[in-house]
Amino acid sequence: MKKIMMIAIIILTTGVYAQSMQKKIHSAEPLHCATCHSCEIPTKENPCLVSCPREHMITMEHSPAEGPGTITMNEMLGVSDLYSPVIFSHKLHAEMSGMSGGCSMCHHYNPPGRVIPCQDCHETSRKRSDISKPDLKGAYHQLCIDCHRTWGGSISCESCHALNSTLKTKDKTIEKKQTTGRIHPEIVEPTKLVYETDYEEGKIVTFYHNEHIDLYGFKCSDCHKNETCAKCHETKKATIKEASFEDKHEFCSACHTVDDGCKHCHKDQVLSPFNHQKRTGFSLAKYHDKLSCTQCHGTNKKFVKMSSECISCHGNWGLGTFNHKVTGLILSENHIEVDCEMCHVHKKFAQKPTCDNCHEAEIIYPDYAPGEIVK
């Protein structure tokens, strides 16, 4: 009897497990394209994939203070014979990284609980099994050379690698200095930036930096990902190429399309901050001012224009489903059972209610209120 029961339990458990492990059909899942793709038309060449939402693929972002002050880098074969280990000022670079790509610029993927070292993904040997991925030496130099070339004008191995024959004792001093306090000055985010342009029909472009951060959820690296130290720090050695027309409009045009027209941004005067009523004709008032933009307009950076009619979001309002007190008016017994459309014709709740359906012409709201007005 015990044998029969054990076999039944095993079969039942196996069946349940097998059902839970069945492959789900992608198209039948309750997913939206925007769950995985950040652009409207993903292609094979540019799939616009967002970070995978699966738990084991989560990438953690860390603050500069959480990381080490310096890192001694000596993993590359064939370097230690000639050069001493590189003392990499990790903290300094981490404090600057927000303006050029963030932690992911070097740490492309970090699961919760650990930071993956470079050599876990990049081979120390130059004889790679996967030629599409740079080896460790190539990965280090790819990340460092462009910025150092722009900043210093030219680069040499000795700018990072001290020769063993000329090794100086200052390395330990540098290492100690860069582990205490903040190294790079804190980057203060501006509230408003005003640009003077050559565009004849509107020379002034007003950019409210805080609105793009707070309303649209941009990160520094969304716009500043291709910038270097020389963007803010003048140096005689650095050669900064004048930005082209396309470069100047690259980030803005990701959201502001050609259909918006140049005059959407180019004006004859400095603009005031964003005002929902002036820009859209719809006042947020006290009912919507606490909502985030995405609650009404969908995903950030590509807001969807919507109808200003209340029923576009609140289509189920009716008797017994709406507490009229939230509007500042408690309906009287004579009105509480009246259908909404008797006062709000065609459910135009944003318009002034009418009393004509029941009362004489002299009965007009708000001179005659259908209940008690509360604050």
C-alpha positions as CSV (number, residue, x, y, z in Angstrom):
1,M,0.0,0.0,0.0
2,K,2.8,2.4,0.9
3,K,4.5,1.6,-2.5
4,I,1.3,2.5,-4.4
5,M,1.0,5.8,-2.4
6,M,4.6,6.7,-3.1
7,I,4.3,6.0,-6.8
8,A,1.1,8.2,-6.9
9,I,2.8,11.1,-5.2
10,I,5.8,10.9,-7.6
11,I,3.5,10.8,-10.6
12,L,1.4,13.7,-9.3
13,T,4.4,15.8,-8.4
14,T,6.1,15.1,-11.7
15,G,2.9,16.1,-13.6
16,V,2.5,19.4,-11.7
17,Y,6.2,20.2,-12.2
18,A,6.0,19.4,-15.9
19,Q,2.9,21.6,-16.3
20,S,4.7,24.5,-14.6
21,M,7.7,24.1,-16.9
22,Q,5.8,24.1,-20.1
23,K,7.1,26.6,-22.6
24,K,4.7,29.6,-22.9
25,I,3.8,31.0,-26.3
26,H,5.3,34.5,-26.6
27,S,2.4,36.0,-28.6
28,A,-0.2,34.7,-26.1
29,E,1.5,36.4,-23.1
30,P,0.0,39.7,-21.7
31,L,3.0,41.6,-23.0
32,H,3.3,45.0,-24.8
33,C,6.2,45.7,-27.3
34,A,7.4,48.5,-25.0
35,T,8.1,45.8,-22.3
36,C,11.2,44.8,-24.2
37,H,11.8,47.5,-26.8
38,S,12.5,51.2,-26.2
39,C,11.7,52.4,-29.7
40,E,8.6,52.3,-31.8
41,I,10.0,50.3,-34.7
42,P,12.7,47.8,-33.6
43,T,14.7,46.2,-36.3
44,K,17.2,43.3,-36.5
45,E,20.1,45.8,-36.7
46,N,18.7,48.0,-33.9
47,P,16.4,46.0,-31.7
48,C,16.4,48.8,-29.0
49,L,16.3,46.3,-26.2
50,V,15.7,47.5,-22.7
51,S,17.3,45.8,-19.7
52,C,15.8,42.3,-19.3
53,P,13.1,42.3,-16.5
54,R,13.9,38.8,-15.5
55,E,15.3,38.6,-11.9
56,H,18.6,36.9,-12.7
57,M,19.3,39.6,-15.4
58,I,18.8,42.6,-13.2
59,T,21.7,45.1,-13.5
60,M,22.4,47.0,-10.3
61,E,23.6,50.6,-10.3
62,H,26.0,51.6,-7.5
63,S,27.1,55.0,-6.2
64,P,30.8,56.0,-6.4
65,A,31.0,55.9,-2.6
66,E,30.3,52.2,-2.7
67,G,33.3,51.3,-4.9
68,P,37.0,51.2,-4.0
69,G,39.1,54.4,-4.1
70,T,41.8,52.8,-6.4
71,I,42.3,49.5,-8.1
72,T,45.7,47.9,-8.9
73,M,45.4,46.5,-12.4
74,N,47.9,43.9,-13.4
75,E,45.9,41.1,-15.1
76,M,47.4,41.5,-18.6
77,L,50.0,39.0,-19.5
78,G,53.3,40.3,-21.0
79,V,52.9,43.7,-19.3
80,S,54.4,43.1,-15.8
81,D,57.9,42.4,-17.3
82,L,58.1,46.0,-18.6
83,Y,55.6,48.1,-16.6
84,S,54.5,48.3,-13.0
85,P,50.8,47.7,-12.2
86,V,48.5,50.5,-13.2
87,I,47.0,52.4,-10.2
88,F,43.5,53.1,-11.5
89,S,41.7,55.9,-9.7
90,H,38.3,54.1,-9.6
91,K,36.6,56.6,-7.4
92,L,37.5,59.6,-9.5
93,H,36.3,57.9,-12.7
94,A,33.1,56.7,-11.0
95,E,32.3,60.3,-9.8
96,M,32.6,61.5,-13.4
97,S,30.9,58.5,-15.1
98,G,27.4,59.9,-14.7
99,M,28.1,62.4,-17.5
100,S,29.3,59.9,-19.9
101,G,27.5,56.6,-19.5
102,G,27.4,55.7,-15.8
103,C,28.7,52.5,-14.2
104,S,27.5,50.4,-17.2
105,M,30.2,52.1,-19.3
106,C,32.7,49.7,-17.8
107,H,30.4,47.3,-15.8
108,H,28.1,46.3,-18.6
109,Y,26.1,43.8,-16.4
110,N,26.0,43.4,-12.7
111,P,23.6,41.0,-11.0
112,P,22.5,41.7,-7.4
113,G,25.1,41.0,-4.8
114,R,28.3,41.2,-6.8
115,V,30.2,43.4,-9.2
116,I,31.6,41.3,-12.1
117,P,35.4,41.9,-12.7
118,C,36.4,42.6,-16.3
119,Q,38.3,39.3,-16.7
120,D,35.2,37.3,-16.1
121,C,34.0,38.2,-19.6
122,H,37.2,39.4,-21.3
123,E,39.9,36.8,-21.8
124,T,43.4,37.6,-20.6
125,S,44.9,35.8,-23.6
126,R,45.1,37.5,-26.9
127,K,44.2,34.3,-28.6
128,R,40.4,34.7,-28.2
129,S,37.8,32.0,-28.7
130,D,35.2,34.7,-29.5
131,I,36.7,37.3,-31.9
132,S,33.6,39.5,-31.6
133,K,34.5,40.3,-28.0
134,P,37.8,42.2,-27.2
135,D,40.3,40.6,-24.9
136,L,41.1,42.2,-21.6
137,K,43.9,44.4,-22.9
138,G,41.7,45.5,-25.8
139,A,38.8,46.2,-23.5
140,Y,40.8,48.3,-21.1
141,H,42.4,50.4,-23.9
142,Q,39.1,50.8,-25.8
143,L,37.6,52.5,-22.7
144,C,40.5,54.6,-21.8
145,I,42.2,55.8,-25.0
146,D,39.5,58.0,-26.5
147,C,39.0,60.1,-23.4
148,H,42.7,60.4,-22.6
149,R,43.5,61.4,-26.2
150,T,40.9,64.1,-26.2
151,W,42.1,65.4,-22.8
152,G,45.9,65.1,-23.4
153,G,46.1,65.7,-27.1
154,S,48.3,62.6,-27.5
155,I,48.8,59.4,-25.5
156,S,51.8,57.3,-24.6
157,C,52.0,54.1,-22.7
158,E,53.8,55.8,-19.9
159,S,50.9,58.1,-19.2
160,C,49.2,55.2,-17.5
161,H,52.0,52.5,-17.2
162,A,55.0,53.4,-15.2
163,L,58.2,51.7,-16.4
164,N,59.7,49.3,-13.9
165,S,63.0,51.0,-14.4
166,T,61.6,54.4,-13.5
167,L,59.1,53.4,-10.9
168,K,58.4,56.3,-8.5
169,T,57.4,56.2,-4.9
170,K,54.5,58.5,-5.5
171,D,52.2,55.7,-6.5
172,K,51.4,54.8,-2.9
173,T,50.7,58.5,-2.2
174,I,48.3,58.7,-5.1
175,E,46.6,55.5,-4.0
176,K,46.1,56.9,-0.4
177,K,44.9,60.3,-1.6
178,Q,42.2,58.8,-3.8
179,T,40.6,56.7,-1.2
180,T,39.5,59.6,1.1
181,G,36.8,62.2,0.5
182,R,35.4,63.3,-2.8
183,I,37.9,63.7,-5.6
184,H,36.0,65.2,-8.5
185,P,33.9,68.3,-7.7
186,E,30.2,67.5,-7.4
187,I,28.3,68.1,-10.7
188,V,25.5,70.6,-10.1
189,E,22.5,70.1,-12.3
190,P,21.3,73.3,-13.8
191,T,17.6,74.3,-13.7
192,K,17.5,76.2,-17.0
193,L,19.8,76.5,-20.0
194,V,19.4,79.2,-22.7
195,Y,21.0,78.8,-26.1
196,E,21.5,81.5,-28.7
197,T,21.4,80.1,-32.2
198,D,21.7,81.3,-35.8
199,Y,18.2,80.3,-36.8
200,E,16.6,83.4,-38.1
201,E,13.0,82.5,-37.3
202,G,13.8,81.9,-33.6
203,K,17.3,82.5,-32.2
204,I,16.5,81.5,-28.6
205,V,16.2,77.9,-27.4
206,T,15.2,77.4,-23.8
207,F,16.0,74.1,-22.2
208,Y,14.6,73.3,-18.7
209,H,17.0,70.7,-17.5
210,N,15.1,69.9,-14.3
211,E,11.9,69.2,-16.3
212,H,13.6,66.6,-18.4
213,I,14.9,64.9,-15.3
214,D,11.8,65.1,-13.1
215,L,9.0,64.8,-15.7
216,Y,10.5,62.6,-18.3
217,G,12.9,60.5,-16.2
218,F,16.1,61.1,-18.2
219,K,19.5,60.1,-16.7
220,C,22.6,62.1,-17.3
221,S,24.0,59.4,-19.6
222,D,20.9,59.6,-21.9
223,C,22.2,63.0,-23.3
224,H,25.8,63.2,-22.1
225,K,27.0,59.7,-23.1
226,N,29.5,60.9,-25.7
227,E,31.0,63.7,-23.8
228,T,34.5,63.9,-22.3
229,C,36.4,65.9,-19.7
230,A,37.3,68.5,-22.3
231,K,33.6,69.4,-22.6
232,C,33.8,71.2,-19.3
233,H,37.5,71.7,-18.7
234,E,39.4,73.8,-21.2
235,T,42.9,72.6,-22.1
236,K,45.3,73.7,-24.8
237,K,46.1,70.1,-25.6
238,A,42.5,69.0,-26.2
239,T,41.1,69.5,-29.7
240,I,37.3,69.8,-29.7
241,K,35.6,69.4,-33.1
242,E,32.8,71.8,-33.7
243,A,29.5,69.9,-33.4
244,S,27.6,69.4,-36.6
245,F,23.9,70.2,-37.1
246,E,23.0,66.6,-36.6
247,D,25.1,66.3,-33.4
248,K,23.4,69.3,-31.9
249,H,19.9,67.9,-32.5
250,E,20.6,64.2,-32.0
251,F,19.2,63.9,-28.5
252,C,16.3,66.3,-28.9
253,S,15.2,64.7,-32.1
254,A,14.8,61.4,-30.4
255,C,11.6,62.8,-28.9
256,H,10.9,65.9,-30.9
257,T,10.2,64.8,-34.4
258,V,10.3,66.7,-37.7
259,D,6.5,67.0,-37.4
260,D,6.9,69.3,-34.4
261,G,8.8,71.8,-36.6
262,C,11.8,74.0,-35.7
263,K,9.7,76.6,-34.0
264,H,8.7,74.1,-31.4
265,C,12.0,74.8,-29.7
266,H,13.3,77.9,-31.5
267,K,11.6,81.1,-30.2
268,D,12.2,84.8,-30.1
269,Q,12.3,85.0,-26.4
270,V,13.2,82.9,-23.3
271,L,10.3,80.5,-22.5
272,S,8.6,80.0,-19.1
273,P,8.6,76.6,-17.4
274,F,6.2,74.0,-18.6
275,N,2.6,74.8,-17.8
276,H,0.1,72.0,-18.5
277,Q,-2.9,74.3,-19.0
278,K,-1.1,76.7,-21.3
279,R,0.6,74.0,-23.3
280,T,-2.3,71.6,-23.6
281,G,-5.4,73.6,-22.7
282,F,-6.1,71.1,-19.8
283,S,-5.6,72.2,-16.2
284,L,-4.3,69.5,-13.8
285,A,-6.1,71.3,-11.0
286,K,-6.2,69.5,-7.7
287,Y,-7.3,66.2,-9.1
288,H,-4.4,65.4,-11.4
289,D,-1.4,67.4,-10.1
290,K,-0.1,64.5,-8.0
291,L,-0.1,62.1,-10.8
292,S,3.1,61.3,-12.7
293,C,3.1,62.0,-16.4
294,T,3.4,58.3,-17.3
295,Q,0.1,57.5,-15.6
296,C,-1.8,59.3,-18.3
297,H,0.6,59.5,-21.2
298,G,2.2,56.1,-21.2
299,T,6.0,55.4,-21.2
300,N,8.3,58.4,-20.7
301,K,10.3,60.1,-23.4
302,K,7.5,59.3,-25.9
303,F,4.4,60.7,-24.4
304,V,1.1,59.9,-26.2
305,K,-1.3,62.7,-26.7
306,M,-4.7,62.0,-25.2
307,S,-8.2,63.3,-25.1
308,S,-9.0,65.9,-22.5
309,E,-12.5,64.4,-21.9
310,C,-12.8,62.8,-18.5
311,I,-14.5,59.7,-19.9
312,S,-11.4,58.8,-21.8
313,C,-10.0,57.6,-18.5
314,H,-13.0,57.5,-16.2
315,G,-15.5,55.8,-18.5
316,N,-17.1,53.8,-15.6
317,W,-18.4,56.7,-13.6
318,G,-22.0,56.4,-12.7
319,L,-24.6,56.0,-9.9
320,G,-23.0,54.2,-7.0
321,T,-19.4,54.3,-8.5
322,F,-18.4,57.9,-7.8
323,N,-18.1,59.8,-4.6
324,H,-19.2,63.3,-5.6
325,K,-17.8,64.8,-2.4
326,V,-14.3,64.7,-3.9
327,T,-15.4,67.5,-6.3
328,G,-16.2,69.8,-3.3
329,L,-20.0,69.2,-3.6
330,I,-22.1,66.8,-1.6
331,L,-25.2,66.1,-3.6
332,S,-28.6,66.5,-1.8
333,E,-31.1,63.7,-1.5
334,N,-33.0,65.0,-4.5
335,H,-29.9,64.8,-6.7
336,I,-27.9,61.8,-5.4
337,E,-30.0,59.3,-7.4
338,V,-30.1,61.4,-10.6
339,D,-28.1,60.0,-13.5
340,C,-24.8,61.9,-14.2
341,E,-25.9,62.8,-17.7
342,M,-28.9,64.8,-16.5
343,C,-26.4,67.5,-15.3
344,H,-23.3,66.6,-17.2
345,V,-24.7,66.3,-20.8
346,H,-22.9,63.6,-22.9
347,K,-20.6,63.1,-19.8
348,K,-18.7,66.3,-20.5
349,F,-17.5,66.5,-16.9
350,A,-15.0,69.3,-17.6
351,Q,-17.7,71.6,-18.7
352,K,-20.1,73.6,-16.5
353,P,-23.1,71.4,-15.5
354,T,-26.6,72.4,-16.7
355,C,-29.9,72.4,-14.7
356,D,-32.2,72.8,-17.8
357,N,-33.2,69.1,-17.9
358,C,-35.2,69.4,-14.7
359,H,-35.5,73.1,-13.7
360,E,-36.6,76.4,-15.1
361,A,-34.2,78.6,-17.0
362,E,-33.5,80.8,-13.9
363,I,-32.0,77.9,-12.0
364,I,-28.4,78.1,-12.9
365,Y,-25.3,76.5,-11.4
366,P,-23.5,77.7,-9.2
367,D,-26.1,80.3,-8.1
368,Y,-28.2,77.3,-7.2
369,A,-26.2,74.3,-6.0
370,P,-27.6,70.8,-6.0
371,G,-26.3,70.1,-2.6
372,E,-23.8,71.3,0.0
373,I,-20.5,72.9,-1.1
374,V,-17.6,71.8,1.0
375,K,-13.9,72.9,1.1
